[in-house]
Amino acid sequence: MKASETVDVLVVGGGIVGLASARALSLTNPNLKIALYEKESDVAAHQTGHNSGVIHAGLYYKPGSSKARLCARGRALLVAYCEEHNIPFEICGKLVLATDRSEVSRLEELRQRGLANGLSDIHLLTEEAIAEYEPEARGVAALYVPETGIVDYGEVARHYARDIEARGVTIARGERVVAIGFRKDGRRRVEATTRVAEAKCVVLCGGLLADRLAKLAGIKTDVTVVPFRGEYYELVESRRGLVKNLIYPVPDPSFPFLGVHFTRMVSGGVEAGPNAVLALAREGYRWRDVSLRDSLGTLAFPGFWRLARKHMRMGAYEVWRSLSKAAFTRSMQRLVPNITNRDTFRAGAGVRAQAMRPDGSLVDDFAFEAGEGVLAVLNAPSPAATASLAIGEVIRDQVLKIGAFS
Ligand SMILES: Cc1cc2nc3c(=O)[nH]c(=O)nc-3n(C[C@H](O)[C@H](O)[C@H](O)COP(=O)(O)OP(=O)(O)OC[C@H]3O[C@@H](n4cnc5c(N)ncnc54)[C@H](O)[C@@H]3O)c2cc1C
């Protein structure tokens, strides 16, 4: 017999988005009875605990998009939150490095975009000026973005969790949601591993499983999550001095990811990555993690094949770079030529939830879909960790309407 409970709002998913949503709701309306179900034994087990740890400034996003707006607001809220809760973070700035002349016009486009997104202090650097910021980096020009920072999002999420538990939100760990139905009175009935909840509103923040949760709740969507693993190397301690802060390449506009970059971490190490290979399991962090259901799901999805045909060469190269340390090192050497194979060791990996449509197009912006008594987050890729507190506010406002909570 499963334990049953009645709540106003049930949040599914204890990543940074689910936790921030529960936090915003409990802050605005302390009388709401809120529970959060997370299938793993602790929060932040997936994307939130496996990312680059960058507080994004908001350089890349289309002006006016949710990503641009929520990144700017979320960054300000996050910095204030870290200050208030003594969470280590640093606004250390980053360089976007053009390594050949063909990339310089893209840098200028990025500068314009950054200005449109309110980053008034960004500026272009000449080849000579790069050394003042990153002595070991080599490029023909660079864009300096002083507003970028670093933080450990796993730690931020665990703080959110403590925060909301102290405010009376129940976090049930080890509870996998397996069914979402209706009751006769219009409430939603959510069945998990050992519990059943009846809720006026259910918020689905499932990250890599977002599309499956939405379908479980009866939301009609053609969005499918395709998982892309991003692997990292770390610099050995004696060579950490090769990178002072963050060094990024100029992103390829036809590709959804930012490219292998260097990130100094708040814990002191320096990482290089992530690459982007198709993951054979949605929550699989190594080549040997294979899920038949996930792999067949991707292969049966027409959008994946359309994307694969378009990026065939890039895809093959990514697989090669994942298997060959020498190939990965060459990507690092484009930015910092003095790095050698001996200077790095394999570190962790993360899996990105890339939401796609059947025509092969990528869902670029944050995406939410409301249904009867339910709100589903369908797409919350980077910079969703930076933007988490602002995304939480958006979700809170929608949930207050859906549940008709005052
Ligand atoms: C490699 C990589 C690098 C990144 N770098 C950055 C960066 O530098 N800066 C930045 O801002 N963003 C970055 N991101 C993006 C950021 O990490 C994500 O956007 C963010 O963590 C998404 O949070 P989430 O809560 O939506 O998902 P997740 O953290 O994946 O959480 C979803 C949760 O839902 C749970 N869940 C799923 N299904 C169920 C179920 N049926 N029942 C119960 N629980 C369930 C999962 O167990 C999981 O804990 C990066 C992402 C990756 C992968």
The ligand as a Tripos MOL2 file, in Angstrom:
@<TRIPOS>MOLECULE
LIG
   53    58     1     0     0
SMALL
NO_CHARGES

@<TRIPOS>ATOM
      1 C1         27.4130   19.4400  -19.9690 C.3       1 LIG1
      2 C2         26.5360   20.5660  -19.5270 C.ar      1 LIG1
      3 C3         27.0860   21.8460  -19.2990 C.ar      1 LIG1
      4 C4         26.2560   22.8980  -18.8870 C.ar      1 LIG1
      5 N1         26.8170   24.0980  -18.5280 N.ar      1 LIG1
      6 C5         26.0270   25.0700  -17.9990 C.ar      1 LIG1
      7 C6         26.5960   26.2620  -17.4840 C.ar      1 LIG1
      8 O1         27.8070   26.4140  -17.4210 O.2       1 LIG1
      9 N2         25.7620   27.2400  -17.0250 N.ar      1 LIG1
     10 C7         24.3950   27.0910  -17.0540 C.ar      1 LIG1
     11 O2         23.6750   28.0180  -16.6540 O.2       1 LIG1
     12 N3         23.8290   25.9430  -17.5060 N.ar      1 LIG1
     13 C8         24.6150   24.9400  -17.9520 C.ar      1 LIG1
     14 N4         24.0610   23.7600  -18.3540 N.ar      1 LIG1
     15 C9         22.6170   23.6120  -18.3370 C.3       1 LIG1
     16 C10        22.0620   23.3350  -16.9400 C.3       1 LIG1
     17 O3         22.8470   22.4010  -16.2540 O.3       1 LIG1
     18 C11        20.6250   22.8390  -17.0990 C.3       1 LIG1
     19 O4         19.9420   23.7370  -17.9250 O.3       1 LIG1
     20 C12        19.8990   22.7240  -15.7690 C.3       1 LIG1
     21 O5         20.6580   21.9920  -14.8430 O.3       1 LIG1
     22 C13        18.5430   22.0760  -15.9890 C.3       1 LIG1
     23 O6         17.9730   21.8250  -14.7390 O.3       1 LIG1
     24 P1         16.6880   20.8950  -14.6310 P.3       1 LIG1
     25 O7         16.2360   20.9720  -13.2280 O.co2     1 LIG1
     26 O8         15.7360   21.2790  -15.7190 O.co2     1 LIG1
     27 O9         17.1910   19.4280  -15.0260 O.3       1 LIG1
     28 P2         17.9900   18.3290  -14.2010 P.3       1 LIG1
     29 O10        19.0630   18.9120  -13.3820 O.co2     1 LIG1
     30 O11        18.3830   17.2840  -15.1800 O.co2     1 LIG1
     31 O12        16.9050   17.7630  -13.1860 O.3       1 LIG1
     32 C14        15.7940   16.9990  -13.6000 C.3       1 LIG1
     33 C15        15.4550   16.0770  -12.4430 C.3       1 LIG1
     34 O13        14.2220   15.4160  -12.6990 O.3       1 LIG1
     35 C16        14.3210   14.1310  -12.1440 C.3       1 LIG1
     36 N5         13.2890   13.2730  -12.7420 N.ar      1 LIG1
     37 C17        13.1440   12.9620  -14.0610 C.ar      1 LIG1
     38 N6         12.0940   12.1320  -14.2300 N.ar      1 LIG1
     39 C18        11.5590   11.9100  -13.0030 C.ar      1 LIG1
     40 C19        10.4720   11.1080  -12.5270 C.ar      1 LIG1
     41 N7          9.7130   10.3570  -13.3560 N.pl3     1 LIG1
     42 N8         10.1930   11.1300  -11.1990 N.ar      1 LIG1
     43 C20        10.9250   11.8700  -10.3360 C.ar      1 LIG1
     44 N9         11.9970   12.6170  -10.7330 N.ar      1 LIG1
     45 C21        12.3040   12.6470  -12.0550 C.ar      1 LIG1
     46 C22        15.7360   13.6940  -12.4740 C.3       1 LIG1
     47 O14        16.1900   12.6360  -11.6810 O.3       1 LIG1
     48 C23        16.4970   14.9930  -12.2430 C.3       1 LIG1
     49 O15        17.0300   15.0830  -10.9390 O.3       1 LIG1
     50 C24        24.8530   22.6940  -18.7590 C.ar      1 LIG1
     51 C25        24.3160   21.4110  -18.9810 C.ar      1 LIG1
     52 C26        25.1540   20.3560  -19.3160 C.ar      1 LIG1
     53 C27        24.5550   18.9880  -19.4450 C.3       1 LIG1
@<TRIPOS>BOND
     1     1     2 1
     2     2     3 ar
     3     2    52 ar
     4     3     4 ar
     5     4     5 ar
     6     4    50 ar
     7     5     6 ar
     8     6     7 ar
     9     6    13 1
    10     7     8 2
    11     7     9 ar
    12     9    10 ar
    13    10    11 2
    14    10    12 ar
    15    12    13 ar
    16    13    14 ar
    17    14    15 1
    18    14    50 ar
    19    15    16 1
    20    16    17 1
    21    16    18 1
    22    18    19 1
    23    18    20 1
    24    20    21 1
    25    20    22 1
    26    22    23 1
    27    23    24 1
    28    24    25 2
    29    24    26 1
    30    24    27 1
    31    27    28 1
    32    28    29 2
    33    28    30 1
    34    28    31 1
    35    31    32 1
    36    32    33 1
    37    33    34 1
    38    33    48 1
    39    34    35 1
    40    35    36 1
    41    35    46 1
    42    36    37 ar
    43    36    45 ar
    44    37    38 ar
    45    38    39 ar
    46    39    40 ar
    47    39    45 ar
    48    40    41 1
    49    40    42 ar
    50    42    43 ar
    51    43    44 ar
    52    44    45 ar
    53    46    47 1
    54    46    48 1
    55    48    49 1
    56    50    51 ar
    57    51    52 ar
    58    52    53 1
@<TRIPOS>SUBSTRUCTURE
     1 LIG1         1 GROUP 0 **** ****
